[in-house]
Amino acid sequence: MICIQCGSEEVIKNGSIHNGKQKFMCKKCGRQFVENPHYNASLVSA
């Protein structure tokens, strides 16, 4: 796993999000992210 912000390979598991997907955190820059996020536009009101 590589950090999407800084490119570091120092990534650790950091809990999960509301739908159960694994959340990760970069030890180098502190960025938190989900490996394969799924954006659902129907949940956003205009």
PDB file with one MODEL, atoms N, CA, C and O in Angstrom:
MODEL        1
ATOM      1  N   MET A   1       0.857  -1.182   0.000  1.00  0.00           N
ATOM      2  CA  MET A   1       0.000   0.000   0.000  1.00  0.00           C
ATOM      3  C   MET A   1       0.892   1.230   0.000  1.00  0.00           C
ATOM      4  O   MET A   1       1.884   1.287   0.726  1.00  0.00           O
ATOM      5  N   ILE A   2       0.539   2.206  -0.810  1.00  0.00           N
ATOM      6  CA  ILE A   2       1.312   3.442  -0.929  1.00  0.00           C
ATOM      7  C   ILE A   2       0.405   4.624  -0.592  1.00  0.00           C
ATOM      8  O   ILE A   2      -0.750   4.662  -1.015  1.00  0.00           O
ATOM      9  N   CYS A   3       0.920   5.575   0.160  1.00  0.00           N
ATOM     10  CA  CYS A   3       0.165   6.771   0.537  1.00  0.00           C
ATOM     11  C   CYS A   3      -0.191   7.566  -0.719  1.00  0.00           C
ATOM     12  O   CYS A   3       0.658   7.789  -1.581  1.00  0.00           O
ATOM     13  N   ILE A   4      -1.456   7.991  -0.814  1.00  0.00           N
ATOM     14  CA  ILE A   4      -1.911   8.739  -1.983  1.00  0.00           C
ATOM     15  C   ILE A   4      -1.417  10.183  -1.983  1.00  0.00           C
ATOM     16  O   ILE A   4      -1.480  10.863  -3.007  1.00  0.00           O
ATOM     17  N   GLN A   5      -0.925  10.652  -0.835  1.00  0.00           N
ATOM     18  CA  GLN A   5      -0.468  12.034  -0.744  1.00  0.00           C
ATOM     19  C   GLN A   5       1.041  12.168  -0.922  1.00  0.00           C
ATOM     20  O   GLN A   5       1.501  12.975  -1.729  1.00  0.00           O
ATOM     21  N   CYS A   6       1.823  11.371  -0.163  1.00  0.00           N
ATOM     22  CA  CYS A   6       3.279  11.555  -0.185  1.00  0.00           C
ATOM     23  C   CYS A   6       4.038  10.415  -0.866  1.00  0.00           C
ATOM     24  O   CYS A   6       5.237  10.539  -1.117  1.00  0.00           O
ATOM     25  N   GLY A   7       3.347   9.294  -1.171  1.00  0.00           N
ATOM     26  CA  GLY A   7       3.992   8.186  -1.856  1.00  0.00           C
ATOM     27  C   GLY A   7       4.758   7.232  -0.948  1.00  0.00           C
ATOM     28  O   GLY A   7       5.417   6.313  -1.435  1.00  0.00           O
ATOM     29  N   SER A   8       4.682   7.436   0.349  1.00  0.00           N
ATOM     30  CA  SER A   8       5.386   6.580   1.302  1.00  0.00           C
ATOM     31  C   SER A   8       4.734   5.199   1.376  1.00  0.00           C
ATOM     32  O   SER A   8       3.534   5.052   1.148  1.00  0.00           O
ATOM     33  N   GLU A   9       5.547   4.195   1.699  1.00  0.00           N
ATOM     34  CA  GLU A   9       5.025   2.848   1.897  1.00  0.00           C
ATOM     35  C   GLU A   9       4.793   2.546   3.374  1.00  0.00           C
ATOM     36  O   GLU A   9       4.429   1.424   3.727  1.00  0.00           O
ATOM     37  N   GLU A  10       5.003   3.545   4.243  1.00  0.00           N
ATOM     38  CA  GLU A  10       4.804   3.381   5.685  1.00  0.00           C
ATOM     39  C   GLU A  10       3.341   3.650   6.042  1.00  0.00           C
ATOM     40  O   GLU A  10       3.014   4.664   6.659  1.00  0.00           O
ATOM     41  N   VAL A  11       2.465   2.716   5.638  1.00  0.00           N
ATOM     42  CA  VAL A  11       1.030   2.861   5.838  1.00  0.00           C
ATOM     43  C   VAL A  11       0.549   1.785   6.804  1.00  0.00           C
ATOM     44  O   VAL A  11       0.929   0.620   6.688  1.00  0.00           O
ATOM     45  N   ILE A  12      -0.293   2.188   7.763  1.00  0.00           N
ATOM     46  CA  ILE A  12      -0.820   1.243   8.749  1.00  0.00           C
ATOM     47  C   ILE A  12      -2.347   1.272   8.728  1.00  0.00           C
ATOM     48  O   ILE A  12      -2.952   2.248   8.285  1.00  0.00           O
ATOM     49  N   LYS A  13      -2.965   0.188   9.214  1.00  0.00           N
ATOM     50  CA  LYS A  13      -4.416   0.144   9.341  1.00  0.00           C
ATOM     51  C   LYS A  13      -4.824   1.123  10.433  1.00  0.00           C
ATOM     52  O   LYS A  13      -4.120   1.303  11.427  1.00  0.00           O
ATOM     53  N   ASN A  14      -5.996   1.761  10.222  1.00  0.00           N
ATOM     54  CA  ASN A  14      -6.435   2.783  11.167  1.00  0.00           C
ATOM     55  C   ASN A  14      -7.953   2.754  11.326  1.00  0.00           C
ATOM     56  O   ASN A  14      -8.620   3.775  11.158  1.00  0.00           O
ATOM     57  N   GLY A  15      -8.491   1.590  11.648  1.00  0.00           N
ATOM     58  CA  GLY A  15      -9.929   1.480  11.865  1.00  0.00           C
ATOM     59  C   GLY A  15     -10.691   1.236  10.581  1.00  0.00           C
ATOM     60  O   GLY A  15     -10.134   0.765   9.589  1.00  0.00           O
ATOM     61  N   SER A  16     -11.991   1.567  10.612  1.00  0.00           N
ATOM     62  CA  SER A  16     -12.831   1.381   9.440  1.00  0.00           C
ATOM     63  C   SER A  16     -13.855   2.505   9.360  1.00  0.00           C
ATOM     64  O   SER A  16     -14.112   3.199  10.344  1.00  0.00           O
ATOM     65  N   ILE A  17     -14.438   2.675   8.167  1.00  0.00           N
ATOM     66  CA  ILE A  17     -15.442   3.714   7.974  1.00  0.00           C
ATOM     67  C   ILE A  17     -16.832   3.124   8.158  1.00  0.00           C
ATOM     68  O   ILE A  17     -16.959   1.922   8.393  1.00  0.00           O
ATOM     69  N   HIS A  18     -17.875   3.937   8.056  1.00  0.00           N
ATOM     70  CA  HIS A  18     -19.244   3.548   8.377  1.00  0.00           C
ATOM     71  C   HIS A  18     -19.753   2.326   7.635  1.00  0.00           C
ATOM     72  O   HIS A  18     -20.610   1.613   8.157  1.00  0.00           O
ATOM     73  N   ASN A  19     -19.252   2.059   6.430  1.00  0.00           N
ATOM     74  CA  ASN A  19     -19.738   0.907   5.671  1.00  0.00           C
ATOM     75  C   ASN A  19     -18.837  -0.319   5.825  1.00  0.00           C
ATOM     76  O   ASN A  19     -19.027  -1.318   5.130  1.00  0.00           O
ATOM     77  N   GLY A  20     -17.858  -0.250   6.732  1.00  0.00           N
ATOM     78  CA  GLY A  20     -17.016  -1.390   7.021  1.00  0.00           C
ATOM     79  C   GLY A  20     -15.706  -1.459   6.252  1.00  0.00           C
ATOM     80  O   GLY A  20     -14.906  -2.365   6.485  1.00  0.00           O
ATOM     81  N   LYS A  21     -15.468  -0.520   5.340  1.00  0.00           N
ATOM     82  CA  LYS A  21     -14.209  -0.531   4.595  1.00  0.00           C
ATOM     83  C   LYS A  21     -13.041  -0.160   5.502  1.00  0.00           C
ATOM     84  O   LYS A  21     -13.170   0.678   6.395  1.00  0.00           O
ATOM     85  N   GLN A  22     -11.909  -0.795   5.256  1.00  0.00           N
ATOM     86  CA  GLN A  22     -10.700  -0.551   6.045  1.00  0.00           C
ATOM     87  C   GLN A  22     -10.162   0.851   5.782  1.00  0.00           C
ATOM     88  O   GLN A  22     -10.085   1.293   4.636  1.00  0.00           O
ATOM     89  N   LYS A  23      -9.792   1.542   6.857  1.00  0.00           N
ATOM     90  CA  LYS A  23      -9.196   2.868   6.758  1.00  0.00           C
ATOM     91  C   LYS A  23      -7.710   2.732   7.051  1.00  0.00           C
ATOM     92  O   LYS A  23      -7.317   1.915   7.885  1.00  0.00           O
ATOM     93  N   PHE A  24      -6.886   3.513   6.384  1.00  0.00           N
ATOM     94  CA  PHE A  24      -5.441   3.468   6.557  1.00  0.00           C
ATOM     95  C   PHE A  24      -4.908   4.843   6.904  1.00  0.00           C
ATOM     96  O   PHE A  24      -5.548   5.860   6.634  1.00  0.00           O
ATOM     97  N   MET A  25      -3.704   4.863   7.517  1.00  0.00           N
ATOM     98  CA  MET A  25      -3.050   6.127   7.848  1.00  0.00           C
ATOM     99  C   MET A  25      -1.578   6.030   7.489  1.00  0.00           C
ATOM    100  O   MET A  25      -0.930   5.017   7.750  1.00  0.00           O
ATOM    101  N   CYS A  26      -1.057   7.088   6.889  1.00  0.00           N
ATOM    102  CA  CYS A  26       0.360   7.156   6.549  1.00  0.00           C
ATOM    103  C   CYS A  26       1.140   7.600   7.779  1.00  0.00           C
ATOM    104  O   CYS A  26       0.810   8.609   8.402  1.00  0.00           O
ATOM    105  N   LYS A  27       2.174   6.845   8.125  1.00  0.00           N
ATOM    106  CA  LYS A  27       2.993   7.189   9.293  1.00  0.00           C
ATOM    107  C   LYS A  27       3.901   8.385   9.014  1.00  0.00           C
ATOM    108  O   LYS A  27       4.371   9.045   9.940  1.00  0.00           O
ATOM    109  N   LYS A  28       4.142   8.658   7.739  1.00  0.00           N
ATOM    110  CA  LYS A  28       5.054   9.738   7.376  1.00  0.00           C
ATOM    111  C   LYS A  28       4.359  11.111   7.376  1.00  0.00           C
ATOM    112  O   LYS A  28       4.847  12.056   7.996  1.00  0.00           O
ATOM    113  N   CYS A  29       3.213  11.214   6.674  1.00  0.00           N
ATOM    114  CA  CYS A  29       2.548  12.519   6.557  1.00  0.00           C
ATOM    115  C   CYS A  29       1.258  12.626   7.367  1.00  0.00           C
ATOM    116  O   CYS A  29       0.724  13.723   7.532  1.00  0.00           O
ATOM    117  N   GLY A  30       0.745  11.488   7.881  1.00  0.00           N
ATOM    118  CA  GLY A  30      -0.450  11.520   8.712  1.00  0.00           C
ATOM    119  C   GLY A  30      -1.757  11.473   7.946  1.00  0.00           C
ATOM    120  O   GLY A  30      -2.825  11.517   8.557  1.00  0.00           O
ATOM    121  N   ARG A  31      -1.703  11.387   6.641  1.00  0.00           N
ATOM    122  CA  ARG A  31      -2.915  11.343   5.817  1.00  0.00           C
ATOM    123  C   ARG A  31      -3.715  10.068   6.097  1.00  0.00           C
ATOM    124  O   ARG A  31      -3.146   8.980   6.182  1.00  0.00           O
ATOM    125  N   GLN A  32      -5.031  10.207   6.239  1.00  0.00           N
ATOM    126  CA  GLN A  32      -5.905   9.051   6.420  1.00  0.00           C
ATOM    127  C   GLN A  32      -6.696   8.859   5.138  1.00  0.00           C
ATOM    128  O   GLN A  32      -7.158   9.830   4.540  1.00  0.00           O
ATOM    129  N   PHE A  33      -6.857   7.599   4.710  1.00  0.00           N
ATOM    130  CA  PHE A  33      -7.560   7.334   3.462  1.00  0.00           C
ATOM    131  C   PHE A  33      -8.098   5.922   3.414  1.00  0.00           C
ATOM    132  O   PHE A  33      -7.713   5.065   4.209  1.00  0.00           O
ATOM    133  N   VAL A  34      -9.002   5.689   2.459  1.00  0.00           N
ATOM    134  CA  VAL A  34      -9.572   4.373   2.196  1.00  0.00           C
ATOM    135  C   VAL A  34      -8.989   3.922   0.866  1.00  0.00           C
ATOM    136  O   VAL A  34      -8.893   4.719  -0.067  1.00  0.00           O
ATOM    137  N   GLU A  35      -8.596   2.648   0.765  1.00  0.00           N
ATOM    138  CA  GLU A  35      -7.906   2.156  -0.422  1.00  0.00           C
ATOM    139  C   GLU A  35      -8.727   2.336  -1.700  1.00  0.00           C
ATOM    140  O   GLU A  35      -8.227   2.909  -2.668  1.00  0.00           O
ATOM    141  N   ASN A  36      -9.964   1.864  -1.727  1.00  0.00           N
ATOM    142  CA  ASN A  36     -10.808   1.982  -2.910  1.00  0.00           C
ATOM    143  C   ASN A  36     -12.112   2.676  -2.533  1.00  0.00           C
ATOM    144  O   ASN A  36     -13.136   2.014  -2.363  1.00  0.00           O
ATOM    145  N   PRO A  37     -12.086   4.009  -2.399  1.00  0.00           N
ATOM    146  CA  PRO A  37     -13.301   4.716  -1.989  1.00  0.00           C
ATOM    147  C   PRO A  37     -14.381   4.623  -3.065  1.00  0.00           C
ATOM    148  O   PRO A  37     -14.075   4.550  -4.256  1.00  0.00           O
ATOM    149  N   HIS A  38     -15.630   4.627  -2.644  1.00  0.00           N
ATOM    150  CA  HIS A  38     -16.760   4.587  -3.582  1.00  0.00           C
ATOM    151  C   HIS A  38     -17.604   5.821  -3.312  1.00  0.00           C
ATOM    152  O   HIS A  38     -18.241   5.928  -2.265  1.00  0.00           O
ATOM    153  N   TYR A  39     -17.607   6.745  -4.249  1.00  0.00           N
ATOM    154  CA  TYR A  39     -18.363   7.983  -4.110  1.00  0.00           C
ATOM    155  C   TYR A  39     -19.754   7.793  -4.672  1.00  0.00           C
ATOM    156  O   TYR A  39     -19.901   7.410  -5.833  1.00  0.00           O
ATOM    157  N   ASN A  40     -20.772   8.049  -3.881  1.00  0.00           N
ATOM    158  CA  ASN A  40     -22.147   7.888  -4.336  1.00  0.00           C
ATOM    159  C   ASN A  40     -22.772   9.270  -4.490  1.00  0.00           C
ATOM    160  O   ASN A  40     -23.157   9.890  -3.499  1.00  0.00           O
ATOM    161  N   ALA A  41     -22.875   9.753  -5.722  1.00  0.00           N
ATOM    162  CA  ALA A  41     -23.381  11.093  -5.996  1.00  0.00           C
ATOM    163  C   ALA A  41     -24.855  11.247  -5.611  1.00  0.00           C
ATOM    164  O   ALA A  41     -25.313  12.364  -5.370  1.00  0.00           O
ATOM    165  N   SER A  42     -25.593  10.152  -5.550  1.00  0.00           N
ATOM    166  CA  SER A  42     -27.019  10.240  -5.218  1.00  0.00           C
ATOM    167  C   SER A  42     -27.226  10.643  -3.760  1.00  0.00           C
ATOM    168  O   SER A  42     -28.324  11.068  -3.397  1.00  0.00           O
ATOM    169  N   LEU A  43     -26.207  10.522  -2.917  1.00  0.00           N
ATOM    170  CA  LEU A  43     -26.335  10.899  -1.506  1.00  0.00           C
ATOM    171  C   LEU A  43     -26.109  12.392  -1.283  1.00  0.00           C
ATOM    172  O   LEU A  43     -26.388  12.907  -0.200  1.00  0.00           O
ATOM    173  N   VAL A  44     -25.605  13.089  -2.301  1.00  0.00           N
ATOM    174  CA  VAL A  44     -25.332  14.524  -2.192  1.00  0.00           C
ATOM    175  C   VAL A  44     -26.520  15.306  -2.714  1.00  0.00           C
ATOM    176  O   VAL A  44     -26.934  15.125  -3.859  1.00  0.00           O
ATOM    177  N   SER A  45     -27.077  16.184  -1.871  1.00  0.00           N
ATOM    178  CA  SER A  45     -28.206  16.990  -2.324  1.00  0.00           C
ATOM    179  C   SER A  45     -27.721  18.263  -2.980  1.00  0.00           C
ATOM    180  O   SER A  45     -26.737  18.857  -2.540  1.00  0.00           O
ATOM    181  N   ALA A  46     -28.391  18.677  -4.010  1.00  0.00           N
ATOM    182  CA  ALA A  46     -27.997  19.873  -4.780  1.00  0.00           C
ATOM    183  C   ALA A  46     -28.551  21.133  -4.185  1.00  0.00           C
ATOM    184  O   ALA A  46     -28.313  22.220  -4.712  1.00  0.00           O
TER     185      ALA A  46
ENDMDL
END
